[in-house]
Amino acid sequence: MLIRIVKMSFDETKIDAFLTMFEEKKQYIRGFEGCQFLELYQDKNNKNIFFTYSYWKDENALENYRTSNLFKEVWAKTKAMFNDKPQAWSVDKIVSLP
């Protein structure tokens, strides 16, 4: 499993539009082959900052999504709302501590 974390910072006037778009598209992303989990989080102290957490079957599944028309459509709309460059991380596994 691959975990993908993306940090995005939005123009405050674009937050409602982003949330509306995310609500409309999340079911399609969650239903994309290889996607096992998707959630959106908003920073508690800076309401302009959001994180997506998604779990993918493997790197190929994520790459298939990133080259899909769905991703291209969602990302084109999303990046037009940013007020800062997004950051992304991929994690191979979750570490459990005793």
DSSP file (Angstrom, degrees, kcal/mol; ACC not computed):
  #  RESIDUE AA STRUCTURE BP1 BP2  ACC     N-H-->O    O-->H-N    N-H-->O    O-->H-N    TCO  KAPPA ALPHA  PHI   PSI    X-CA   Y-CA   Z-CA
    1    1 A M              0   0    0      0, 0.0     2,-0.4     0, 0.0    56,-0.2   0.000 360.0 360.0 360.0 144.4    0.0    0.0    0.0
    2    2 A L  E     -A   56   0A   0     54,-2.8    54,-3.3    56,-0.1     2,-0.5  -0.975 360.0-153.8-119.2 131.9    1.1    3.5   -0.8
    3    3 A I  E     -AB  55  91A   0     88,-2.9    88,-3.1    -2,-0.4     2,-0.5  -0.916   8.6-162.2-106.7 130.3   -0.1    6.5    1.2
    4    4 A R  E     -AB  54  90A   0     50,-3.3    50,-2.5    -2,-0.5     2,-0.5  -0.954   5.5-172.6-115.9 126.9   -0.2    9.9   -0.5
    5    5 A I  E     -AB  53  89A   0     84,-2.8    84,-2.7    -2,-0.5     2,-0.5  -0.981   3.0-173.9-119.5 126.5   -0.3   13.1    1.5
    6    6 A V  E     -AB  52  88A   0     46,-2.2    46,-2.2    -2,-0.5     2,-0.5  -0.984   9.6-156.8-125.5 125.4   -0.8   16.4   -0.3
    7    7 A K  E     -AB  51  87A   0     80,-3.1    80,-2.1    -2,-0.5     2,-0.4  -0.874  17.1-179.0-100.8 128.4   -0.7   19.8    1.4
    8    8 A M  E     -A   50   0A   0     42,-3.1    42,-3.0    -2,-0.5     2,-0.5  -0.979  16.1-158.1-130.7 140.9   -2.5   22.6   -0.3
    9    9 A S  E     -A   49   0A   0     75,-0.4    74,-2.4    -2,-0.4    75,-0.9  -0.981  18.5-160.2-120.9 128.1   -2.9   26.3    0.6
   10   10 A F  B     -D   82   0B   0     38,-2.5     2,-0.2    -2,-0.5    72,-0.2  -0.760  27.9-104.8-112.0 149.7   -5.8   28.2   -0.9
   11   11 A D    >>  -     0   0    0     70,-2.4     3,-2.5    -2,-0.3     4,-0.5  -0.544  40.5-124.9 -59.2 130.9   -6.7   31.8   -1.5
   12   12 A E  G >4 S+     0   0    0      1,-0.3     3,-0.6    -2,-0.2     4,-0.4   0.772 109.8  57.9 -59.7 -25.5   -9.3   32.4    1.2
   13   13 A T  G 34 S+     0   0    0      1,-0.2    -1,-0.3     2,-0.1     4,-0.2   0.582 106.2  50.9 -78.6  -7.8  -11.8   33.6   -1.4
   14   14 A K  G <> S+     0   0    0     -3,-2.5     4,-2.4    67,-0.2    -1,-0.2   0.459  81.0  93.1-105.9  -4.4  -11.5   30.2   -3.2
   15   15 A I  H <X S+     0   0    0     -3,-0.6     4,-2.8    -4,-0.5     5,-0.2   0.919  85.9  48.6 -60.5 -46.9  -12.1   27.8   -0.2
   16   16 A D  H  > S+     0   0    0     -4,-0.4     4,-2.2     1,-0.2    -1,-0.2   0.899 112.0  49.7 -61.5 -40.0  -15.8   27.4   -0.7
   17   17 A A  H  > S+     0   0    0     -4,-0.2     4,-2.3     2,-0.2    -1,-0.2   0.901 111.4  49.4 -65.1 -40.6  -15.4   26.7   -4.4
   18   18 A F  H  X S+     0   0    0     -4,-2.4     4,-3.0     2,-0.2     5,-0.2   0.940 110.8  49.4 -62.7 -46.4  -12.7   24.1   -3.6
   19   19 A L  H  X S+     0   0    0     -4,-2.8     4,-2.3     1,-0.2    -2,-0.2   0.884 111.3  49.7 -62.2 -38.7  -14.9   22.4   -1.0
   20   20 A T  H  X S+     0   0    0     -4,-2.2     4,-1.8    -5,-0.2    -1,-0.2   0.933 113.1  46.3 -63.7 -46.2  -17.8   22.3   -3.4
   21   21 A M  H  X S+     0   0    0     -4,-2.3     4,-1.9     2,-0.2    -2,-0.2   0.911 112.3  50.5 -63.8 -43.1  -15.6   20.8   -6.1
   22   22 A F  H  X S+     0   0    0     -4,-3.0     4,-2.4     1,-0.2    -1,-0.2   0.920 108.7  52.0 -61.3 -43.8  -14.1   18.3   -3.7
   23   23 A E  H  < S+     0   0    0     -4,-2.3     4,-0.4     1,-0.2    -1,-0.2   0.872 112.0  47.0 -60.1 -37.9  -17.5   17.2   -2.6
   24   24 A E  H  < S+     0   0    0     -4,-1.8    -1,-0.2     1,-0.2    -2,-0.2   0.819 121.5  34.9 -72.4 -31.8  -18.6   16.7   -6.2
   25   25 A K  H >X S+     0   0    0     -4,-1.9     4,-2.0    -5,-0.1     3,-0.8   0.634  90.9  87.4-101.4 -16.6  -15.5   14.7   -7.2
   26   26 A K  H 3X S+     0   0    0     -4,-2.4     4,-3.0     1,-0.3     5,-0.2   0.854  86.8  55.3 -58.8 -36.7  -14.6   12.7   -4.1
   27   27 A Q  H 3> S+     0   0    0     -4,-0.4     4,-1.4     1,-0.2    -1,-0.3   0.864 109.1  48.0 -64.7 -33.5  -16.8    9.7   -5.0
   28   28 A Y  H <4 S+     0   0    0     -3,-0.8     4,-0.4    -4,-0.2    -1,-0.2   0.880 113.1  47.0 -73.6 -38.2  -15.1    9.4   -8.4
   29   29 A I  H >< S+     0   0    0     -4,-2.0     3,-1.4     1,-0.2    -2,-0.2   0.946 113.0  49.0 -66.6 -47.2  -11.6    9.6   -6.9
   30   30 A R  H 3< S+     0   0    0     -4,-3.0    -1,-0.2     1,-0.3    -2,-0.2   0.822 112.4  49.9 -60.7 -30.5  -12.6    7.0   -4.2
   31   31 A G  T 3< S+     0   0    0     -4,-1.4    -1,-0.3    -5,-0.2    -2,-0.2   0.490  83.2 116.1 -87.0  -3.7  -14.0    4.8   -6.9
   32   32 A F  S X  S-     0   0    0     -3,-1.4     3,-2.5    -4,-0.4    33,-0.1  -0.437  83.5 -92.7 -68.2 138.2  -10.9    5.0   -9.1
   33   33 A E  T 3  S+     0   0    0      1,-0.3    -1,-0.1    -2,-0.1    32,-0.1  -0.273 112.4  17.8 -54.9 125.2   -9.3    1.6   -9.5
   34   34 A G  T 3  S+     0   0    0      1,-0.3    23,-2.4    -4,-0.1     2,-0.5   0.188  90.6 122.3  98.2 -15.7   -6.6    1.2   -6.9
   35   35 A C  E <   +C   56   0A   0     -3,-2.5    -1,-0.3    21,-0.2    21,-0.2  -0.708  28.7 170.5 -81.7 124.6   -7.8    4.0   -4.5
   36   36 A Q  E     +     0   0A   0     19,-3.2     2,-0.3    -2,-0.5    20,-0.2   0.562  63.1   6.7-108.6 -13.9   -8.5    2.5   -1.1
   37   37 A F  E     -C   55   0A   0     18,-1.1    18,-1.9     2,-0.0    -1,-0.3  -0.945  54.5-180.0-168.7 142.6   -9.1    5.6    1.0
   38   38 A L  E     +C   54   0A   0     -2,-0.3     2,-0.3    16,-0.2    16,-0.2  -0.925  10.6 162.1-152.4 127.6   -9.5    9.3    0.6
   39   39 A E  E     -C   53   0A   0     14,-2.2    14,-2.4    -2,-0.3     2,-0.4  -0.977  24.9-141.6-140.7 157.5  -10.1   12.1    3.1
   40   40 A L  E     -C   52   0A   0     -2,-0.3     2,-0.4    12,-0.2    12,-0.2  -0.969  17.7-170.0-119.4 133.1   -9.7   15.8    3.2
   41   41 A Y  E     -C   51   0A   0     10,-2.9    10,-2.6    -2,-0.4     2,-0.4  -0.942  10.9-149.0-123.9 146.2   -8.5   17.7    6.3
   42   42 A Q  E     -C   50   0A   0     -2,-0.4     8,-0.2     8,-0.2     5,-0.1  -0.945  30.7-108.1-113.4 134.4   -8.4   21.4    7.1
   43   43 A D        -     0   0    0      6,-2.8     6,-0.1    -2,-0.4     7,-0.0  -0.326  21.5-138.1 -59.6 137.5   -5.7   22.8    9.4
   44   44 A K  S    S+     0   0    0      1,-0.2     3,-0.2     3,-0.0    -1,-0.1   0.854  98.3  30.1 -67.2 -36.7   -7.1   23.8   12.8
   45   45 A N  S    S+     0   0    0      1,-0.2     2,-0.6     2,-0.0    -1,-0.2   0.745 123.3  43.4 -99.3 -27.5   -5.1   27.1   13.0
   46   46 A N    >   -     0   0    0      3,-0.1     3,-2.1     1,-0.1    -3,-0.4  -0.881  64.5-168.5-122.6  98.1   -4.8   28.2    9.4
   47   47 A K  T 3  S+     0   0    0     -2,-0.6    -1,-0.1     1,-0.3    -3,-0.0   0.560  82.2  67.9 -67.3  -8.3   -8.1   27.6    7.6
   48   48 A N  T 3  S+     0   0    0     -6,-0.1   -38,-2.5   -39,-0.1     2,-0.5   0.637  86.5  83.6 -81.4 -15.4   -6.4   28.2    4.2
   49   49 A I  E <   +A    9   0A   0     -3,-2.1    -6,-2.8   -40,-0.2     2,-0.3  -0.784  55.3 173.9-100.8 130.6   -4.4   24.9    4.5
   50   50 A F  E     -AC   8  42A   0    -42,-3.0   -42,-3.1    -2,-0.5     2,-0.4  -0.912  14.4-155.9-128.8 155.3   -5.8   21.6    3.5
   51   51 A F  E     -AC   7  41A   0    -10,-2.6   -10,-2.9    -2,-0.3     2,-0.5  -0.998   4.2-153.8-130.0 135.5   -4.4   18.1    3.3
   52   52 A T  E     -AC   6  40A   0    -46,-2.2   -46,-2.2    -2,-0.4     2,-0.5  -0.934   8.8-165.4-103.5 136.7   -5.6   15.1    1.3
   53   53 A Y  E     +AC   5  39A   0    -14,-2.4   -14,-2.2    -2,-0.5     2,-0.4  -0.988  15.2 171.7-116.7 122.3   -4.8   11.7    2.6
   54   54 A S  E     -AC   4  38A   0    -50,-2.5   -50,-3.3    -2,-0.5     2,-0.5  -0.993  22.7-149.0-134.8 143.3   -5.2    8.9    0.1
   55   55 A Y  E     -AC   3  37A   0    -18,-1.9   -19,-3.2    -2,-0.4   -18,-1.1  -0.928  17.9-169.4-110.6 132.3   -4.3    5.2    0.2
   56   56 A W  E     -AC   2  35A   0    -54,-3.3   -54,-2.8    -2,-0.5   -21,-0.2  -0.919  32.9-122.8-124.4 147.7   -3.4    3.5   -3.1
   57   57 A K  S    S-     0   0    0    -23,-2.4     2,-0.3    -2,-0.3    -1,-0.1   0.901  87.5 -37.3 -53.1 -44.5   -2.9   -0.2   -3.9
   58   58 A D  S  > S-     0   0    0    -57,-0.1     4,-1.8   -24,-0.1     3,-0.2  -0.945  72.0 -75.9-166.3-179.1    0.6    0.6   -5.1
   59   59 A E  H  > S+     0   0    0     -2,-0.3     4,-2.6     1,-0.2     5,-0.2   0.857 125.5  56.3 -59.9 -37.8    2.7    3.2   -7.0
   60   60 A N  H  > S+     0   0    0      2,-0.2     4,-2.6     1,-0.2    -1,-0.2   0.890 104.6  52.1 -63.5 -39.5    1.2    2.0  -10.3
   61   61 A A  H  > S+     0   0    0     -3,-0.2     4,-1.9     2,-0.2    -1,-0.2   0.920 111.6  46.6 -63.1 -43.4   -2.4    2.7   -9.1
   62   62 A L  H  X S+     0   0    0     -4,-1.8     4,-2.6     1,-0.2    -2,-0.2   0.922 112.6  49.8 -64.0 -43.4   -1.4    6.2   -8.1
   63   63 A E  H  X S+     0   0    0     -4,-2.6     4,-1.2     1,-0.2    -2,-0.2   0.883 107.6  53.9 -64.7 -37.9    0.3    6.8  -11.4
   64   64 A N  H  < S+     0   0    0     -4,-2.6     3,-0.3     1,-0.2     4,-0.2   0.903 111.2  46.6 -61.7 -40.4   -2.7    5.5  -13.3
   65   65 A Y  H >< S+     0   0    0     -4,-1.9     3,-1.6     1,-0.2     6,-0.6   0.928 108.8  54.7 -64.9 -44.4   -4.8    8.0  -11.4
   66   66 A R  H 3< S+     0   0    0     -4,-2.6    -1,-0.2     1,-0.3    -2,-0.2   0.706 111.8  44.4 -66.3 -19.5   -2.3   10.9  -12.0
   67   67 A T  T 3< S+     0   0    0     -4,-1.2    -1,-0.3    -3,-0.3    -2,-0.2   0.367  95.4 106.3-102.1   3.8   -2.4   10.3  -15.8
   68   68 A S  S <> S-     0   0    0     -3,-1.6     4,-2.2    -4,-0.2     5,-0.1  -0.381  79.8-120.0 -82.3 160.3   -6.2    9.9  -15.9
   69   69 A N  H  > S+     0   0    0      2,-0.2     4,-2.4     1,-0.2     5,-0.2   0.842 113.6  59.8 -64.0 -33.9   -8.7   12.5  -17.3
   70   70 A L  H  > S+     0   0    0      2,-0.2     4,-2.6     1,-0.2     5,-0.2   0.951 107.8  43.3 -59.9 -50.0  -10.3   12.6  -13.8
   71   71 A F  H  > S+     0   0    0     -6,-0.6     4,-3.4     1,-0.2     5,-0.3   0.931 112.3  53.2 -62.0 -45.3   -7.1   13.8  -12.2
   72   72 A K  H  X S+     0   0    0     -4,-2.2     4,-1.8     1,-0.2    -1,-0.2   0.896 112.6  45.0 -58.6 -40.8   -6.3   16.2  -15.0
   73   73 A E  H  X S+     0   0    0     -4,-2.4     4,-1.7     2,-0.2    -1,-0.2   0.945 117.3  43.0 -67.5 -49.2   -9.8   17.8  -14.6
   74   74 A V  H  X S+     0   0    0     -4,-2.6     4,-2.5    -5,-0.2    -2,-0.2   0.925 115.8  48.0 -64.2 -45.2   -9.7   18.0  -10.8
   75   75 A W  H  X S+     0   0    0     -4,-3.4     4,-2.9    -5,-0.2     5,-0.3   0.882 107.9  54.7 -67.8 -38.1   -6.1   19.2  -10.6
   76   76 A A  H  X S+     0   0    0     -4,-1.8     4,-0.8    -5,-0.3    -1,-0.2   0.922 114.1  41.5 -60.5 -43.7   -6.6   21.9  -13.2
   77   77 A K  H  < S+     0   0    0     -4,-1.7     4,-0.3    -5,-0.2    -2,-0.2   0.903 117.3  48.3 -69.1 -41.1   -9.5   23.3  -11.2
   78   78 A T  H >< S+     0   0    0     -4,-2.5     3,-2.1     1,-0.2     4,-0.4   0.939 107.1  51.9 -67.9 -48.8   -7.7   22.9   -7.9
   79   79 A K  H >< S+     0   0    0     -4,-2.9     3,-0.9     1,-0.3    -1,-0.2   0.755  99.3  65.6 -66.2 -21.7   -4.4   24.5   -8.7
   80   80 A A  T 3< S+     0   0    0     -4,-0.8    -1,-0.3    -5,-0.3    -2,-0.2   0.656 101.5  51.9 -69.7 -13.6   -6.1   27.6  -10.1
   81   81 A M  T <  S+     0   0    0     -3,-2.1   -70,-2.4    -4,-0.3    -1,-0.2   0.486  85.9 113.5-100.0  -5.3   -7.3   28.2   -6.5
   82   82 A F  B <   -D   10   0B   0     -3,-0.9   -72,-0.3    -4,-0.4     3,-0.1  -0.269  43.2-171.7 -69.0 151.2   -3.9   28.0   -4.7
   83   83 A N  S    S+     0   0    0    -74,-2.4     2,-0.3     1,-0.2   -73,-0.2   0.257  78.9  25.6-116.8   5.7   -2.1   30.8   -3.0
   84   84 A D  S    S-     0   0    0    -75,-0.9   -75,-0.4   -73,-0.0    -1,-0.2  -0.970  97.6 -80.8-158.2 162.1    1.1   28.8   -2.5
   85   85 A K        -     0   0    0     -2,-0.3    -2,-0.0    -3,-0.1     2,-0.0  -0.491  50.0-121.6 -69.7 133.3    2.9   25.9   -4.1
   86   86 A P        -     0   0    0      0, 0.0     2,-0.4     0, 0.0   -78,-0.2  -0.327  20.7-148.2 -71.9 159.2    1.5   22.5   -3.0
   87   87 A Q  E     -B    7   0A   0    -80,-2.1   -80,-3.1     2,-0.0     2,-0.3  -0.959  12.6-168.4-126.3 147.4    3.6   19.9   -1.3
   88   88 A A  E     -B    6   0A   0     -2,-0.4     2,-0.3   -82,-0.2   -82,-0.2  -0.993   7.0-172.7-140.8 146.4    3.3   16.1   -1.6
   89   89 A W  E     -B    5   0A   0    -84,-2.7   -84,-2.8    -2,-0.3     2,-0.4  -0.982  10.6-153.3-134.2 145.9    4.7   13.0    0.2
   90   90 A S  E     -B    4   0A   0     -2,-0.3     2,-0.4   -86,-0.2   -86,-0.2  -0.982  11.7-164.9-118.4 134.6    4.4    9.3   -0.5
   91   91 A V  E     -B    3   0A   0    -88,-3.1   -88,-2.9    -2,-0.4     3,-0.1  -0.968  12.2-158.5-121.7 131.5    4.7    6.9    2.4
   92   92 A D  S    S-     0   0    0     -2,-0.4     2,-0.3     1,-0.2    -1,-0.1   0.872  71.8  -4.2 -78.3 -37.7    5.3    3.1    1.8
   93   93 A K        -     0   0    0    -90,-0.1     2,-0.4   -91,-0.1    -1,-0.2  -0.990  67.4-107.7-154.7 161.0    4.1    1.9    5.2
   94   94 A I        -     0   0    0     -2,-0.3     2,-0.5    -3,-0.1    -3,-0.0  -0.771  30.3-139.9 -92.0 132.6    2.7    2.9    8.6
   95   95 A V        -     0   0    0     -2,-0.4     2,-0.5     2,-0.0    -2,-0.0  -0.822  14.2-155.1 -93.4 126.0    5.1    2.4   11.5
   96   96 A S        -     0   0    0     -2,-0.5    -2,-0.0     2,-0.0     0, 0.0  -0.875   4.1-156.9-102.5 131.1    3.4    1.1   14.6
   97   97 A L              0   0    0     -2,-0.5    -2,-0.0     1,-0.1     0, 0.0  -0.817 360.0 360.0-104.2 146.7    4.9    1.9   18.0
   98   98 A P              0   0    0      0, 0.0    -1,-0.1     0, 0.0    -2,-0.0   0.515 360.0 360.0 -64.8 360.0    4.3   -0.2   21.1
